[in-house]
């Protein structure tokens, strides 16, 4: 009986790792990380704009509830996508 060469074992392992489930999971995680990054940016941006508008006594509802709220939704959606 012939023992498989190390190259064929590595090739077999690589092919097994590239099943559709693994590539789909990697794609979903990549999208999730992107969503978390954009959501975090929007939360920080909304917070900074809210503080700036509050200092100038201007209506800050759009920045507070719009950007920060949408950022929070993206954060949660991104975390759900990362978790699978």
C-alpha positions as CSV (number, residue, x, y, z in Angstrom):
1,X,0.0,0.0,0.0
2,X,1.3,3.4,-1.0
3,X,1.4,6.3,1.5
4,X,0.2,9.6,0.2
5,X,2.7,12.3,-0.3
6,X,2.6,15.4,1.9
7,X,1.7,17.5,-1.1
8,X,-1.4,15.4,-1.9
9,X,-2.4,15.6,1.8
10,X,-2.1,19.4,1.8
11,X,-4.1,19.6,-1.5
12,X,-6.8,17.3,0.0
13,X,-7.0,19.5,3.1
14,X,-7.2,22.7,1.0
15,X,-10.0,21.2,-1.1
16,X,-11.9,20.1,2.0
17,X,-11.6,23.6,3.5
18,X,-12.9,25.3,0.4
19,X,-16.4,23.8,0.6
20,X,-19.3,26.1,-0.2
21,X,-20.2,26.3,3.5
22,X,-16.8,27.7,4.5
23,X,-16.6,30.2,1.7
24,X,-20.2,31.4,2.4
25,X,-19.3,31.8,6.1
26,X,-16.1,33.7,5.3
27,X,-18.1,36.0,2.9
28,X,-20.8,36.6,5.6
29,X,-18.1,37.4,8.2
30,X,-16.4,39.8,5.9
31,X,-19.7,41.6,5.3
32,X,-20.3,41.6,9.1
33,X,-17.0,43.2,9.9
34,X,-17.6,45.9,7.3
35,X,-21.1,46.5,8.8
36,X,-19.6,46.8,12.3
37,X,-16.9,49.2,11.1
38,X,-19.5,51.5,9.4
39,X,-21.9,51.2,12.3
40,X,-19.1,52.2,14.8
41,X,-18.1,55.1,12.6
42,X,-21.7,56.3,12.4
43,X,-22.2,56.0,16.2
44,X,-19.1,58.1,16.9
45,X,-19.9,60.6,14.1
46,X,-23.5,61.0,15.4
47,X,-22.2,61.4,18.9
48,X,-19.7,64.1,17.9
49,X,-22.3,66.0,15.8
50,X,-24.8,65.8,18.6
51,X,-22.3,67.3,21.1
52,X,-21.4,70.0,18.6
53,X,-25.0,70.9,17.9
54,X,-25.8,70.9,21.6
55,X,-23.1,73.4,22.3
56,X,-24.5,75.7,19.7
57,X,-28.1,75.2,20.9
58,X,-29.3,73.9,17.6
59,X,-31.8,71.0,17.1
60,X,-29.8,67.8,17.3
61,X,-32.6,65.2,16.9
62,X,-31.5,64.2,13.4
63,X,-27.9,63.6,14.4
64,X,-28.8,61.9,17.6
65,X,-31.6,59.6,16.4
66,X,-30.6,59.4,12.7
67,X,-26.9,58.7,12.5
68,X,-26.4,57.2,15.9
69,X,-29.5,55.0,15.6
70,X,-28.6,53.8,12.1
71,X,-25.1,53.1,13.4
72,X,-26.5,51.0,16.2
73,X,-28.6,49.0,13.8
74,X,-25.6,48.4,11.6
75,X,-23.6,47.3,14.6
76,X,-26.2,44.8,15.7
77,X,-26.7,43.5,12.1
78,X,-22.9,43.2,11.6
79,X,-22.5,41.3,14.9
80,X,-25.3,38.9,13.9
81,X,-23.7,38.3,10.5
82,X,-20.3,37.6,12.2
83,X,-21.9,35.1,14.6
84,X,-23.5,33.3,11.7
